[in-house]
Amino acid sequence: MKVVLQNLTKKFPGRSKNDKEVTAVNDFNFEIPDGRLIGLLGPSGCGKSTTLHLLSGLQKPTSGRIFFGEDDVTGLPAEKRGVGVVFQNYALYPHLTVKQNILFPLQNLKGADKLSRSEMLEKAYEAAKLVQIDELMDRKPSELSGGQQQRVAIARALVKRPRVLLLDEPLSNLDARLRLQTREEIRRIQKETQITTIFVTHDQEEAMSISDMIVVMKLGVIQQIGKPQEVYDDPVNLFVAKFLGTPPINVFDGKVRDGKLYIGDEAVLDIRDVPDQEVYVGIRPEGFVLCETGSLCCKLGGVEVMGRDISVVSTNQSSVGPTIRSIISAESKVDTGKAEVRFNVKPNKVFIFNRETEERICFRCSSAM
Ligand code: ATP
């Protein structure tokens, strides 16, 4: 089921004179193709949950429209939209068994949709099998792990075969290992069912790893939409560049002078097509190459071995953050006895941004220095 958001806006009025109106969702326009998993991503307060509530029908938009396929569902109540919703806190009924929890949405079906007991059980077991909890059907939620409870919540959302599945931070309450496992499970289930799924998270790694497409948001405004790798490789502004990637991008004060990009007094790249100006320079951690004659000189802080790679921690006066993190192959030798470390930079891992607007400035590169 294709989902279309058209000029979708949600404003919340201020509660008092000093409390300003908030535009939680500001003129959203995008289309989610049928059968895809899309990640809504952004820091706290950027409007992720509000977008989900508008899609589910829990809240009404101030303006704009929502379409599921060709159906305009903007005015439809939640129960008529055919959406399945999974929340962070599972929201299972504690006094009911797993089976009863999953059966619950089917028991409320009316009229032509009403099912016989055996039809309901068949559907409940089918959903439970899909999320691999069919052997736990007689337990109560308190007798399950967090990951198992979240699977029950997903089964309950899937049992009516929703047109659209909405997941609101579904992994937040799980520990690191379970998060990883459950996010892979969600991807598998989504691929098997082919239900168009919208997944909300503030965790960029989570969104990047399972989404076909991500929507990066800030203060109710969409910053960029695209495939995760494309957005990572081609961020439109400093916010997006900083939001995606672990360790995060390293940001420096820099300038362009006569076709050269400088960090402090050190020219790091020959660049074309950019007039002289002050800029922010962003360099991805994997964009540094250790080189004794490298153009960028940093004070060596330490080296962390991470198995396949090494993380070199260093400092530089022009760095905006307190430290610079560069990821290099474990085969490279870092002389930890030295006070300084020198790098060259990989042109495709370097971005420059306008100092005022923080929009990306595209450049062509002649050569690394
Ligand atoms: P989080 O990751 O913290 O859950 P979020 O990205 O989901 O954040 P929303 O919950 O959608 O953000 O909130 C977006 C903005 O709208 C915030 O500034 C929030 O304070 C405001 N907001 C949300 N719900 C209401 C409401 N019912 N009344 C007034 N303001 C609201």
Residues whose N, C-alpha, C, O or C-beta is under 5 A from the ligand:
A	BS01	ATP	F12 V22 A24 P43 S44 G45 C46 G47 K48 S49 T50
